Amino acid sequence: MNTNNIFNLIKRYFIESGRKDINSFLLIVLIIAFVSFFSVSGSLSDSMMVFLLLVMGFLYASRIFGVFQPAGKAIHYLTIPASSAEKTIANALLVYVYFNILLMVSLILGNVIGGLAHKLIDSSYIYHFYMPFDFDDLLLLLILESIFMFGSIYFKSHAAIKTCLIILGIFFFLIILDTVILGQYLNKFSQQSIQRGNEFFDKFNLEWLEYGISVLTFFFFNFMTWLRLRETEA
C-alpha cells in the first residue's frame, strides 16, 4: 500500500470538489446559526442539530463515489494508478475524518454566531454554548456513513434515496419479525417464566454487546465497499 497514492487521491478530490464543500460548509453554519438564534430551550435545538448533522453526514457519504455516475468519469477514476484498497482508504478518510471535522466545526461556529447575534438584539438573553453530540451520536453517524458510502458505490445513481429505501425496508422487516417473535414468546411462556428470563438477561451488560455489534457493522460495510470497488475494477 502506497501512502503517496492515498495522498494524491485526497489532493485530487480537493481540486475537483473543494469549492462545493466550502459552499456546503457555509450552508450548514448558516442553518445551525439560525436554529441557535431562535433557541429558547436547548433540548429542541439539540435534537434538530444532531438530526441535521446526521443527514449531512450520510448525504456526503452517499456521493463520495459520485465519479461512477457519468461513464467517462468512471473510466477515468478506475484507471487512476492506485489500488482499490488505497481508493477505499482515501474516501474513508474524507468521509470519517475530513467531513466529520467540518460538521463539528460548523456546529461550533453556528452555535456561537447564532447565540451572539441573539445576545446583540436582546441583552437579557443568556447564551449557553452546548455540544449536542455525544459518543453514541458519533458512533451512529459513523455507521450511517459507512452504510451510505457502500450504497454510493453499489447503486451509483440516486444512491442516497435507494439506500434510504433499503434501510427503511430492513427496519420494517425487523419490526414485523420482532412483533411475531415477541407474540409467540408471550403466548408460549407464563408471566413467571418471562420474569425469570428478564432477570437472567439483566445480569449481562448488553451495552457492550451493542457497541460490539456497532463496531462490527462499521467495519463490515467498509469491507463491502472495498469488495465492491475491487469487483468494479475487475
N, C-alpha and C positions, 0 to 999 in steps of 0.2 A: 504494500500500500504506500502510495507516494503522497506525502503531505502537501507538496507543491501543487499537485493536481487538484487537491481539495481547495487550497487557497485560490487557485486560478478559477475554479468553478464559482466560488463565492464572489470573487472580484468581477467575473463576467456577469453575475446576477445583479450586482450593484450598478454596473454600467447600463444594463438594459432596463432595470426596474426600480432604480433608486429614487427617481422623481415620483413615481407612483406611490412608493412607500412614504415619502415625505408628505404627500397630499393626504394619504390615509391617516398618518400620524396627527396632522393638524386637525383633521375632521374629528378624530377620537378625542383630542384635547378639548375642542370646542363643545362637543356633546357632553363630556364629563363636567366641564366648567358650567354649562347650562344647568345640568342636574344639581351640581353643588350649589349654584347660586340660589336656586329655589328650595334648597333643602332646609326643612324646619326640624324634622326628626331624622336622625342618621339611618334608621333601620330601612326605610323605603329606598333611600338613595343608595345605600349599601347594596341592596338586592338588585337594583337597576344597573349599578356599575359592574357588579360581578357578572350579571347576565350579558351586558354589553361586551365585556372583555372576553367572555367565553365565546360569544358569537363571532367577534372579530378574529379570535384565535383560530377557530376551526374554518372560517371562511378563507383566511390567509393560507392555512394548510391545504385547503381544497384546491388552491390554484398554484401550488408550488411546482407541480408538474404540468403547468399550463402549456409548456412548449410542445406537448404532444397533440394539442388540438389542431393547429394548422399542420398539414402534412409536410410542407417544406421545412418548417422549424423543427419538426420531429426528427426528420432525417439528419438535419444538421446537428442536433443535440446528441443523437445516437452515435455520430461519427466523431465526437469530441474524444481526444486521446485520454480517456480516464475510464477506470473500471466501474462496473455497476455499484460495487461497494463504496467507492470514492464518491460517486454521484449521490448515493443514498445518504452518506455521512454529511456531505456538503449541504444537502437540502434539510437534513435533520438539524444541523447547527443553525441554519437560517430560521427554521420554524421554532425549535425549542429554546434557543438561546437568544438570537438576534431579535426576533419579533416579540417574544415574551418580555424582553427588556424594554422594548419600545412601549408595550402595553403598560408595564409598571411605571415607566417614566411619564407616559400620558396620563395615567391615573393620578400621580402626584401633582403634575403641573395643572391638570384640570381642577383638582381639588383646591389647590392654592389660589388659582386665578378666580374661580367661582366664589370662594369664600371671601377673598379680599375685595372683590367687586361688590359683593353684598354688604360688606363692612363699610365701604366708602359711601354707599347710599343710606344705610341705616347704622348709625354709630352705636345703637343699643344692641345690635346683633352680636352674639357671642359665637365666634367661629371655632370649631373643634376639628382639627385635622384627624381623619381616620383612614385606616387601611383595611378595606373590607376583605381582602384576600387572606386566607389562612392556608395551612398546608393541604387540607382536604380539597380546597378550591383549586390550588395549583396542581394537585395530582389529577383531579378531574379534567382540568384544562389540557394537561399533557396527554391523557388517554384519548380525549376527543380529538386532539390534533393528530395523534398517531393514526386514529381511525380515518380521519378525513384526508390525511396525507396518502394513506393507502388507497382511499377512494379516488384521489386525484389522478393516480396513475392507472387504476383499474378501469374507471369509467371514462376518463379523458374529457369528454364533453359533458357539461351540466353536472359535474362531479358532486358539487355541494347538495343539489336537490336530490340526486339519486342516492347519495349516501344517507341523507336525512330520511328518505323513504325506507331504506333498508333498516336503519336503526329503529324507526317507529314500528316497522313490521315485526322485528325481533322483540321489541319491547311489549307489544300487544300479545305476541305469541307466549312470552314468558308469563304475562299476567293471566292469560287463559290457562296455561299449564299449572301455574301456582294455585289458581282457583280450583281446578279439578283435583289436584293432589291434596289440597287442604280439605276439600269437601269429603274426599274418600277417607282422609285421616280422621276427621271429626266423626264420621259415621261409623268407622270401624272400631274406634277405641272409646273407652269410657272417660268421663271427666277426670277421674282419679289417675288413670294411666297417662293422660295428656299432661296433667300437672307434674307427675314424676318425670316425664320426658323433658318438660321445660326446666325443671330443677337440674336435670343431668346436663343440659346444654348450657345452663347458666354458669357451670363450673369452668367452662372453657372461655378463653379470651378471643372472641370472634373478631375483634377489631384487627388483630394482627393477621388473621386469615383474610380479611377484606383487603388489607394493604398488600398482602402477598399476591392475591388474585389480580389486584390493580396493576402491580408491577409486571406480572407475567403478561397481562393483556397489552400493556405498553410495548414490551419487547416483542411480543408476538406480531403485532401489526407493523412494527418496524422491520421485522424479519420478512413478513409477507410483502412489504413494499420493495425490499431488496430483491426478493424472489421474482416479483412481477416485473421489475425493471430488467433483471437478468434474462427473463423469458422474452421480454420485448426486444432486447438487443440481439437475442439469438435468432 
